[in-house]
């Protein structure tokens, strides 16, 4: 097979409407993953009967599959994961909600010990009636545990591969089991299917407590069934996540059997193993011991969310500072791995056939989506908006010069940086808006601006707010407001993986407004990254359900410090009891903190006395002067947040809510209010029923609070690009994914809104694509 074919083939859509039928016993393997968006590879195996099986369900999986029309269909039977982490199972809740919307009936989720608890964790932050989801804890050392450590149904048999499994080959064990069942069936005339079906097996294994808790799963063997008397193709899916695992692969009985027994031959190996591990000589040597075709399922830094990237390119022509070019746009579309592996890019599909001279071939019906071509996007914009021809050309030049989003601190700017920045502002007539480095001017970065079900243009909620610098040497530090699924990936897409790690390391606090999935599913991924870069725990402030969810997910308690958001409430709300009175002010508290709090903007709770110990702790941690939560109407423990700085700027964030007078009073006089606007005014009844706000209601809240600026976010997928700005009483700023702005630039952004709205509605997608 041509190596380039798998990574460069293009098509107008990921899936053909009339695919060539599969022969019995064959399958297709579709790759869904994007390194540039921090979405780990997932494989979707489809059999000749249409039954489907997903291997790994990483964070942001559903949105990526949705955009490229590669999502599982109604015959998805089971999902298999190799570990309990965001990179393997972080997308499970989102997938279940998508299947629920499609009317899916039943799903099995299988993996190493503890996987069954992931279903319970999903139920903490999401509700669904169907599908019926069964959690299955697959087992190693099956002889000792009793029973067969595999999943089996009418189409496939799937075995997990565990390190340090000292029993016999699982395939050999399964074949012996089948022979015994066949003899037993002949003697008593019973049917051989009982106990092998996935549902029966799920019940027998999900309650097993004898599996080793520390067993590491490095992959799966998937064997298809042809007829009752013959087997179909057999594929191996590998995901060895550490180089420490590689020397132990050859000692796994099943893998050792595959390399030595012809009867246990493998037709193809799909490597999801990280590039740095797969490129080691030891791993390459082990792979050479398996005589079959090998496919590597990671295309280096490939960008997956392309509709959002096209939007960023268009908006960059309006303001290159507010809408920077995503770092991922410059990622390589080819694999970074050398050797005998064929590299598969996003939505590449391989057909694995039986009894053919060339068993593996690129699927001609299921090809990669269109590559992102900046020239084509911007040339189209020039035709549609001739007045933007000059700025479109400037954007192209920035791409050629590799001018992408960064997070340079102004105190670290070189003379060349200052000269280039000054020239840019002069060209755009904005010299008067130059940032004053002598005063703290916080930056706000919108990572996700969508609602409960993200679209291909807007991801789940997530906002970064720059915190005051304790000292110049500490550099930037950040507060995160909500953390929906894919938030870490949004940072990586915008700034690159290295800067993403730095931002997560610099997080002082993560605020979760309420317990719905689109506002908290990304916390797990943030903690995964944070624990790699910091020994100190990350402070999480949110509803109690957030802590319960993390505990069920098995997240180490040493990786975070949890504070209930309602402990920051200033007073009672409805039937909720008021929090206990704050303790006496500690004598050791710095005078600057007390004075800053006493000079906060006026509001109903400004003079409520001394700070609580929790507030004091958070104020000292973040460098802020005010941190106040306000209960709002949405769900249990939903809360809005108001923060203030010693340099006298303030910000109010609504989270999800109906219009709140208490929030407006607490936010009075704030510099900026960020408010949800899930529904347009015509859908008022929807807003009331689902306890959200309309555009007009959000603006009325801002007017009541007399804030200086209002930024709208959390838009329904009904209007994923831009909302109408006609007949609005206040001039709002509309947030987009990747939008970043300094507090001092909000006035300028307000005046650019009509142009931004017109540009956002342009492009070929607006005319020919249906937003899914």
C-alpha positions in Angstrom: 0.0 0.0 0.0 1.2 3.5 -0.8 2.4 5.0 2.5 1.2 8.5 1.5 -2.2 7.3 0.6 -3.3 6.7 4.1 -2.3 10.2 5.3 -3.1 12.4 2.3 -6.2 11.0 0.6 -9.0 13.5 0.6 -12.7 13.5 0.1 -15.6 15.8 0.6 -16.9 13.7 3.5 -15.5 11.0 5.7 -18.0 8.3 4.8 -19.5 7.4 1.5 -23.2 7.0 1.2 -22.8 3.7 -0.8 -19.8 1.8 0.6 -18.8 -1.5 -1.0 -20.2 -4.3 1.1 -17.7 -6.3 3.2 -17.1 -10.0 2.7 -18.1 -12.3 5.6 -15.4 -12.4 8.2 -13.8 -9.1 7.1 -13.8 -5.7 8.8 -13.0 -2.1 8.4 -10.9 -0.2 10.9 -11.5 3.6 11.0 -9.0 5.9 12.8 -10.5 8.8 14.7 -8.0 11.0 16.4 -6.1 14.3 16.1 -2.7 14.9 17.8 -3.0 18.6 17.2 -6.2 18.8 19.2 -4.9 16.5 21.9 -7.4 13.8 20.9 -5.9 10.4 21.4 -6.5 7.8 18.6 -9.6 5.7 18.7 -10.4 2.8 16.3 -13.9 2.0 15.1 -14.1 -1.6 13.9 -17.1 -2.5 11.6 -17.9 -6.1 10.7 -19.7 -7.4 7.6 -23.0 -7.5 9.6 -22.6 -3.8 10.5 -21.8 -4.4 14.1 -19.4 -1.8 15.4 -16.8 -1.8 18.3 -14.8 1.2 19.5 -11.4 0.8 21.0 -10.6 3.8 23.3 -13.1 6.6 23.8 -10.8 9.6 24.5 -11.8 13.1 25.6 -13.4 15.1 22.7 -14.0 11.9 20.7 -17.7 12.5 20.0 -17.2 16.1 18.7 -14.4 15.0 16.4 -16.3 12.0 15.1 -19.4 14.3 14.6 -17.6 16.9 12.6 -16.1 14.3 10.2 -19.2 12.1 9.9 -17.3 9.2 11.4 -19.4 8.7 14.5 -20.6 5.2 15.4 -24.0 4.1 14.1 -27.0 2.3 15.6 -25.1 -1.0 15.7 -22.3 0.1 18.1 -22.1 -2.9 20.5 -19.2 -2.2 22.8 -16.4 0.1 23.7 -13.0 -1.2 24.9 -10.6 1.0 26.9 -7.0 0.3 28.1 -7.0 2.5 31.2 -9.1 4.8 33.4 -7.9 8.2 32.2 -9.1 11.1 30.1 -7.1 9.9 27.2 -8.7 6.5 27.1 -12.2 7.0 28.5 -12.7 10.7 28.9 -15.2 10.8 26.0 -17.5 8.1 27.3 -20.1 10.4 28.8 -20.3 12.5 25.6 -20.6 9.4 23.5 -23.4 8.0 25.7 -25.3 11.3 25.4 -24.9 11.3 21.6 -26.1 7.7 21.5 -29.1 8.6 23.7 -30.1 11.3 21.3 -30.0 8.7 18.5 -32.2 6.3 20.4 -29.5 3.7 20.9 -30.6 0.6 22.8 -27.6 -1.0 24.5 -23.9 -0.5 25.0 -21.2 -2.5 26.8 -18.1 -0.6 28.2 -15.3 -3.0 28.9 -11.8 -2.6 30.2 -9.4 -3.3 33.0 -10.4 -3.4 36.7 -12.5 -0.4 37.6 -13.9 0.3 34.2 -17.5 -0.6 35.3 -17.3 2.3 37.7 -17.0 4.7 34.7 -20.6 4.1 33.9 -21.6 5.2 37.5 -19.3 8.2 37.1 -21.1 9.2 33.9 -24.4 9.1 35.7 -23.2 11.7 38.2 -23.1 14.5 35.6 -25.5 13.3 32.8 -28.9 11.7 32.6 -30.2 9.3 30.0 -32.9 6.6 29.7 -31.4 4.8 26.8 -29.0 3.2 25.9 -28.8 0.6 28.7 -25.1 0.7 29.5 -23.3 -2.2 31.1 -19.8 -1.9 32.6 -17.5 -4.8 32.3 -14.2 -5.4 34.2 -12.1 -7.7 32.1 -9.7 -9.9 33.8 -6.2 -11.2 33.6 -5.1 -14.6 35.1 -8.5 -16.0 34.1 -7.7 -19.5 35.3 -7.3 -18.2 38.9 -10.3 -15.9 38.7 -12.6 -18.5 37.2 -14.3 -18.0 33.8 -13.1 -16.5 30.6 -11.4 -13.1 30.5 -12.9 -11.8 27.2 -15.9 -10.2 25.6 -17.8 -12.3 23.0 -21.0 -11.9 21.0 -22.3 -13.1 17.7 -19.8 -11.1 15.6 -16.5 -10.9 17.5 -14.4 -12.2 20.4 -12.2 -9.6 22.1 -9.4 -10.4 24.5 -7.5 -7.9 26.7 -3.7 -8.0 26.8 -2.3 -7.4 30.4 1.3 -7.0 31.4 2.7 -9.6 33.7 -0.1 -12.1 32.9 1.6 -15.4 33.8 -1.2 -17.7 32.6 -1.5 -19.4 29.2 -2.4 -17.7 26.0 -5.9 -16.3 26.1 -6.6 -17.5 22.6 -5.6 -21.0 23.4 -7.7 -20.9 26.6 -10.7 -19.7 24.6 -10.3 -22.3 22.0 -10.2 -25.0 24.7 -13.3 -23.4 26.2 -15.1 -23.6 22.8 -14.2 -27.2 22.3 -15.5 -28.1 25.8 -18.7 -26.2 25.1 -19.2 -28.0 21.8 -18.8 -31.4 23.4 -21.2 -30.4 26.2 -23.7 -29.1 23.7 -23.6 -32.3 21.7 -24.1 -34.4 24.8 -27.1 -32.5 26.2 -28.4 -30.9 23.0 -28.1 -27.4 24.4 -27.3 -24.3 22.5 -23.6 -23.2 22.6 -24.4 -19.5 22.8 -25.4 -19.2 26.4 -22.8 -17.4 28.6 -20.7 -16.3 25.6 -23.0 -13.4 24.5 -21.8 -10.0 25.5 -24.8 -9.2 27.8 -24.4 -12.4 29.8 -20.7 -12.0 30.0 -21.1 -8.4 31.1 -23.2 -9.6 34.1 -20.7 -12.2 35.1 -17.6 -10.0 34.9 -18.8 -6.6 36.1 -19.1 -7.8 39.7 -15.7 -9.6 39.7 -13.5 -8.4 42.5 -10.6 -10.8 42.1 -8.9 -8.9 39.2 -5.6 -7.4 40.1 -6.1 -3.7 40.7 -2.7 -2.7 39.3 -2.9 -4.7 36.1 -1.8 -2.7 33.1 -3.7 -3.2 29.8 -1.6 -2.6 26.7 -4.1 -3.6 24.0 -6.7 -6.0 22.6 -7.0 -8.9 20.2 -10.2 -8.7 18.1 -11.2 -11.9 16.3 -14.1 -11.8 13.9 -16.5 -14.7 13.2 -17.2 -15.9 9.7 -19.6 -18.9 10.1 -20.3 -21.2 12.9 -17.4 -23.5 11.8 -14.8 -20.9 10.7 -13.2 -17.7 11.9 -12.7 -14.4 10.2 -9.8 -12.0 10.4 -7.9 -11.4 13.6 -6.4 -7.9 14.4 -4.2 -6.7 17.2 -4.7 -3.2 18.7 -1.7 -2.0 20.7 -1.4 0.9 23.1 1.7 0.6 25.3 1.8 3.9 26.9 5.3 3.8 28.5 8.7 2.7 27.3 8.9 0.8 30.5 6.2 -1.5 29.2 7.9 -2.4 26.0 10.5 -5.0 27.3 7.6 -6.9 29.0 5.5 -7.2 25.8 7.2 -10.4 24.6 6.5 -12.1 27.9 2.7 -11.7 27.5 1.6 -15.3 26.8 -0.9 -14.3 24.0 1.6 -12.1 22.2 4.3 -14.7 22.5 1.9 -17.3 21.0 1.2 -15.0 18.1 4.9 -14.7 17.3 5.6 -18.4 17.4 2.4 -20.3 16.3 1.2 -20.2 12.8 -2.3 -21.2 13.8 -2.5 -18.0 15.9 -1.5 -15.7 13.1 -2.4 -12.0 13.1 -3.7 -10.3 10.0 -2.9 -6.7 11.0 -1.6 -4.7 13.9 -2.9 -1.2 14.6 -0.5 0.7 16.8 -2.0 3.5 19.0 1.1 3.5 21.1 2.6 7.0 21.6 5.1 8.1 19.0 8.0 8.4 21.5 7.4 4.8 22.6 6.7 3.3 19.2 9.9 4.8 17.8 12.2 3.0 20.2 14.3 0.2 18.8 12.9 -2.2 21.4 9.3 -1.6 20.3 10.3 -1.8 16.6 12.1 -5.0 17.2 9.1 -6.5 19.0 6.8 -5.4 16.2 9.1 -7.1 13.6 8.4 -10.5 15.4 4.8 -10.3 14.2 4.6 -11.2 10.5 1.7 -9.1 9.2 1.0 -5.5 8.1 1.5 -2.8 10.7 -0.3 0.5 10.8 0.6 3.5 13.0 -2.5 5.5 14.0 -1.0 8.8 15.0 -0.3 11.5 12.4 2.0 14.0 13.9 0.3 17.2 15.2 -2.6 16.7 12.8 -5.5 19.2 13.2 -8.9 17.7 13.6 -11.3 20.5 14.4 -11.0 22.1 11.0 -14.3 24.0 10.8 -13.3 25.9 14.0 -9.8 26.6 12.5 -11.3 28.0 9.3 -13.4 30.3 11.4 -10.3 31.5 13.2 -8.6 32.2 9.9 -11.5 34.3 8.7 -11.7 36.2 12.0 -8.0 36.8 12.0 -8.5 39.1 9.1 -10.7 41.3 11.3 -8.3 41.4 14.3 -5.2 39.3 14.4 -4.6 39.9 18.2 -8.1 38.9 19.3 -8.3 35.9 16.9 -4.8 34.5 16.6 -3.8 31.7 14.1 -4.0 28.4 16.0 -0.6 26.8 16.6 -2.0 23.5 15.4 -2.6 25.0 11.9 1.2 24.5 11.4 1.3 20.9 12.4 2.6 18.3 10.1 0.1 16.1 8.2 2.5 13.2 8.0 3.5 10.8 10.6 6.5 11.5 12.7 7.4 7.8 12.9 9.9 6.1 10.7 10.2 2.4 10.1 8.0 -0.3 8.6 4.7 1.1 9.9 2.1 2.7 7.5 1.0 6.0 9.0 -2.8 6.5 9.1 -4.2 10.0 9.4 -7.6 11.3 10.6 -10.5 9.2 9.2 -8.2 6.8 7.3 -9.9 3.4 7.0 -8.3 0.1 6.3 -10.2 -3.0 5.1 -8.9 -6.2 6.6 -10.0 -9.1 4.4 -9.8 -12.9 4.6 -8.3 -15.3 2.1 -6.9 -12.6 -0.1 -3.3 -12.1 -1.3 -3.4 -8.5 0.0 -5.4 -8.7 3.2 -5.1 -5.0 4.1 -6.0 -2.1 1.8 -7.1 1.5 2.0 -10.8 1.7 1.9 -11.8 3.6 -1.2 -15.2 4.5 0.3 -14.0 5.9 3.6 -11.3 8.5 3.2 -9.9 11.5 5.0 -11.9 14.8 5.0 -10.6 17.8 3.1 -7.3 19.1 4.4 -7.4 22.6 5.8 -6.1 24.9 3.1 -5.6 28.5 4.4 -5.1 29.9 0.8 -8.5 28.5 -0.3 -10.3 29.8 2.8 -8.8 33.3 2.6 -9.1 33.6 -1.2 -12.8 32.7 -0.9 -13.1 35.4 1.8 -11.5 38.0 -0.6 -14.1 37.2 -3.2 -17.0 37.5 -0.8 -15.6 40.6 1.0 -13.3 42.6 -1.3 -12.9 45.2 1.5 -11.0 42.5 3.4 -8.6 41.6 0.6 -5.7 43.5 2.2 -6.2 41.9 5.7 -6.7 38.5 4.1 -3.4 38.8 2.4 -1.8 39.9 5.7 -3.2 36.8 7.4 -1.6 34.6 4.7 1.7 36.4 5.3 1.4 35.7 9.0 0.9 32.0 8.3 4.0 31.9 6.1 6.0 33.7 8.8 4.7 31.1 11.3 3.1 33.9 13.5 0.8 31.8 15.7 -0.7 32.2 19.1 1.7 32.6 21.9 1.7 33.7 25.5 4.7 36.0 25.8 4.7 38.1 28.8 5.2 41.8 27.9 7.9 42.1 30.6 9.9 39.5 28.6 9.6 41.2 25.2 12.8 41.8 23.3 13.4 45.1 21.4 12.5 43.2 18.1 9.3 42.0 19.6 8.3 45.5 20.7 9.2 46.9 17.2 7.1 44.3 15.4 4.2 44.8 17.8 4.4 48.6 17.4 4.5 48.3 13.6 1.4 46.1 13.6 -0.6 48.6 15.8 0.5 51.5 13.6 -0.6 49.7 10.5 -4.1 49.2 12.0 -4.3 52.6 13.5 -4.3 51.3 17.1 -1.3 52.9 18.6 -3.4 54.5 21.2 -4.5 51.1 22.5 -0.9 49.9 23.2 -0.8 47.9 26.4 0.7 49.7 29.4 3.1 47.3 31.0 3.2 49.5 34.2 -0.4 48.5 35.0 -1.8 45.0 35.2 -4.1 44.5 32.2 -5.6 41.0 32.4 -6.2 38.8 29.4 -9.3 36.6 28.9 -9.1 33.6 26.6 -12.2 31.7 25.5 -11.5 28.1 24.9 -15.0 26.8 24.4 -18.2 28.8 23.8 -20.8 26.1 23.0 -23.6 24.7 25.1 -24.6 21.2 26.2 -24.0 19.6 22.8 -21.0 21.2 21.2 -21.0 21.9 17.4 -18.1 21.7 15.0 -17.6 25.5 15.5 -18.0 25.7 19.3 -16.6 23.4 22.0 -17.7 22.9 25.5 -17.4 25.7 28.1 -13.9 26.8 29.2 -12.4 30.3 29.9 -9.0 31.3 31.1 -8.6 34.6 33.1 -5.1 35.9 33.7 -4.5 36.5 37.4 -2.4 39.3 39.0 1.3 38.6 39.1 2.6 38.2 42.6 6.0 39.1 41.3 7.4 39.6 37.8 9.6 36.5 38.1 6.5 34.2 38.5 5.2 35.0 35.0 1.6 34.5 34.1 -0.8 32.6 36.3 -4.4 31.6 35.4 -7.9 31.0 36.7 -10.1 28.7 34.7 -13.8 29.3 34.6 -15.5 25.9 33.8 -13.8 23.0 32.1 -15.9 21.2 29.6 -14.8 18.1 27.6 -11.8 18.9 25.4 -10.6 22.0 27.3 -7.0 20.8 27.4 -7.1 20.1 23.7 -8.4 23.6 23.0 -5.3 25.0 24.8 -3.0 22.7 22.8 -4.7 23.5 19.5 -4.3 27.2 20.2 -0.8 27.4 21.6 0.8 24.0 21.0 1.5 21.2 23.5 4.5 22.8 25.2 2.6 26.0 26.0 -0.4 24.0 27.0 1.6 22.2 29.6 2.9 25.5 30.9 -0.6 27.0 31.2 -1.9 24.0 33.1 1.1 24.1 35.4 0.3 27.8 36.0 -3.3 27.3 37.0 -4.0 28.5 40.5 -7.7 27.6 40.6 -10.4 25.9 38.5 -13.9 27.2 39.1 -16.8 24.8 38.1 -20.1 26.6 38.0 -22.3 23.5 38.2 -22.3 19.8 37.8 -23.4 19.4 34.1 -21.2 17.4 31.8 -20.4 20.3 29.4 -18.9 22.3 32.3 -16.8 19.7 34.2 -15.9 16.7 32.0 -12.5 18.3 31.1 -11.4 18.5 34.7 -10.0 15.0 34.5 -7.8 15.8 31.6 -6.6 19.0 33.3 -5.6 17.0 36.4 -3.8 14.4 34.2 -1.6 17.1 32.7 -1.2 19.0 36.0 0.0 15.9 37.8 2.7 15.5 35.2 4.1 19.0 35.8 3.3 19.8 39.4 3.7 18.0 42.7 1.3 20.4 44.5 -2.4 19.7 44.1 -4.6 21.8 41.9 -7.4 23.8 43.7 -10.9 23.0 42.4 -13.9 25.0 43.5 -17.3 23.6 42.5 -20.4 21.7 43.5 -20.1 18.6 45.8 -21.0 16.4 42.8 -17.7 17.3 41.2 -15.8 15.8 44.1 -18.0 12.7 44.0 -17.5 12.3 40.3 -13.7 12.5 40.6 -13.7 9.9 43.4 -15.8 7.4 41.3 -13.4 8.0 38.4 -10.6 6.9 40.6 -8.7 10.2 40.3 -6.0 10.4 43.0 -7.1 12.7 45.8 -3.5 13.9 46.1 -3.8 15.6 42.7 -6.4 18.1 43.8 -7.7 20.2 46.7 -11.5 20.5 46.6 -13.5 23.5 48.0 -17.3 23.6 47.8 -18.5 26.6 45.8 -21.4 27.2 48.2 -18.9 27.9 50.9 -18.3 31.1 49.1 -22.0 32.1 49.1 -22.7 35.4 50.8 -26.2 34.6 52.0 -29.2 32.2 51.7 -30.9 31.3 48.5 -34.4 30.1 48.4 -34.8 27.0 50.6 -31.0 26.5 50.9 -29.7 27.1 54.4 -27.2 29.9 54.7 -23.6 29.0 55.1 -22.1 29.3 58.6 -21.0 32.8 59.7 -17.4 33.5 58.7 -14.8 33.1 61.4 -12.8 36.0 62.9 -10.2 37.5 60.7 -6.8 35.8 61.2 -4.2 38.1 62.7 -1.6 37.0 60.3 -3.6 38.2 57.3 -1.7 40.8 55.2 -3.1 44.3 55.5 -3.2 44.7 51.7 -5.7 41.8 51.4 -8.1 43.3 53.9 -7.9 46.8 52.4 -8.5 45.4 48.9 -11.6 43.6 50.0 -13.0 46.7 51.8 -12.6 48.7 48.6 -14.5 46.3 46.4 -17.3 47.6 44.0 -20.5 48.3 45.9 -23.0 45.4 46.1 -25.3 43.7 48.6 -22.4 41.8 50.2 -19.6 44.3 50.0 -19.8 45.2 53.7 -20.5 41.8 55.2 -17.5 41.9 57.6 -14.4 39.9 57.7 -13.3 37.3 55.2 -13.9 33.6 55.8 -10.9 31.4 56.1 -11.7 29.8 52.7 -11.9 33.2 51.0 -8.6 34.2 52.6 -6.9 31.1 51.4 -8.2 31.6 47.8 -7.3 35.3 47.8 -3.8 34.5 48.9 -3.5 31.7 46.3 -4.8 33.8 43.3 -3.6 37.3 44.2 -7.2 38.5 43.8 -9.0 40.8 46.3 -12.5 39.4 45.9 -13.9 35.9 45.3 -17.6 35.7 45.8 -20.1 33.0 44.7 -23.8 33.7 44.1 -26.4 30.9 43.9 -28.4 31.0 40.6 -31.3 29.1 39.2 -30.2 26.3 37.0 -29.6 23.1 38.9 -28.6 22.1 42.5 -25.6 24.1 43.7 -25.3 26.1 40.5 -23.4 29.3 41.2 -22.1 32.5 39.5 -18.8 34.0 40.4 -17.5 37.6 40.9 -13.8 38.3 41.2 -11.9 41.5 41.8 -8.3 42.5 41.7 -6.2 44.8 43.9 -5.6 47.0 40.7 -9.4 47.6 40.8 -10.6 45.6 37.8 -13.5 43.1 38.3 -15.2 40.3 36.4 -18.5 38.5 36.8 -19.2 35.1 35.3 -22.8 33.7 35.2 -22.3 30.1 34.5 -25.6 28.6 33.3 -28.7 30.3 34.8 -32.0 32.1 34.4 -31.7 35.9 34.9 -30.6 36.6 38.5 -31.2 39.8 40.4 -28.8 38.6 43.1 -26.1 38.1 40.5 -26.8 41.5 39.0 -26.5 43.2 42.5 -23.3 41.4 43.3 -21.8 42.2 39.9 -22.7 45.9 40.1 -20.1 48.1 38.4 -17.9 45.2 37.2 -15.6 45.9 34.3 -16.8 42.9 32.4 -19.6 40.4 32.7 -19.4 37.1 30.9 -23.0 35.8 30.6 -24.5 32.7 29.0 -26.9 33.4 26.1 -27.9 29.8 25.2 -31.1 30.7 23.3 -32.2 33.6 21.0 -35.2 35.6 22.1 -37.6 33.6 19.9 -36.9 30.5 22.0 -37.9 32.0 25.4 -40.0 29.0 26.3 -37.0 26.7 25.7 -34.9 28.9 28.0 -37.4 28.9 30.8 -37.9 25.1 30.6 -34.2 24.4 30.5 -33.3 27.1 33.0 -31.1 29.1 30.6 -31.1 32.7 29.5 -32.0 34.3 26.2 -29.8 37.0 24.6 -32.1 39.8 25.7 -32.2 38.4 29.3 -28.5 38.3 29.5 -28.2 41.9 28.3 -30.9 43.0 30.8 -28.9 41.4 33.6 -25.8 43.4 32.4 -27.8 46.6 32.3 -29.2 46.0 35.8 -25.6 45.4 37.0 -24.4 48.5 35.2 -21.3 46.7 34.0 -18.9 48.3 31.5 -18.8 45.4 29.1 -20.9 42.3 28.4 -19.5 39.3 26.7 -22.0 36.6 25.6 -21.1 32.9 25.4 -22.5 29.4 25.7 -24.5 29.4 22.5 -26.8 26.7 21.4 -25.8 24.5 18.5 -28.9 26.0 16.7 -26.7 29.0 15.8 -23.1 27.9 16.1 -21.4 30.7 14.2 -22.9 34.1 15.2 -26.1 35.4 16.6 -28.1 38.3 15.3 -27.1 41.7 16.7 -30.2 43.5 15.4 -32.5 45.3 17.9 -30.3 44.8 20.9 -30.5 47.5 23.7 -26.8 47.1 24.6 -23.8 46.4 22.4 -22.5 43.0 23.5 -19.3 41.3 22.5 -19.8 37.8 21.0 -17.3 35.2 22.1 -15.8 32.6 19.7 -13.6 29.6 20.4 -10.0 30.9 20.4 -11.0 34.6 21.2 -8.5 36.3 23.4 -8.8 39.9 24.6 -7.2 42.3 27.1 -9.4 44.2 29.4 -8.2 47.4 27.9 -9.2 46.2 24.4 -12.9 45.5 25.1 -14.1 48.9 23.9 -12.4 48.4 20.5 -13.9 44.8 20.3 -17.3 46.2 20.8 -17.0 48.4 17.8 -15.8 45.5 15.6 -18.8 43.3 16.4 -20.8 44.1 13.2 -17.8 43.2 11.0 -17.1 40.1 13.0 -20.7 38.9 12.7 -20.6 39.3 8.9 -17.3 37.6 8.5 -18.3 34.7 10.8 -21.4 33.9 8.6 -19.3 33.7 5.4 -17.6 30.7 3.9 -18.5 27.6 1.9 -19.7 25.7 5.0 -22.3 28.4 5.6 -23.8 27.6 2.2 -23.2 23.9 1.6 -22.7 22.2 4.9 -25.2 21.1 7.5 -23.9 21.7 11.0 -24.2 18.4 12.8 
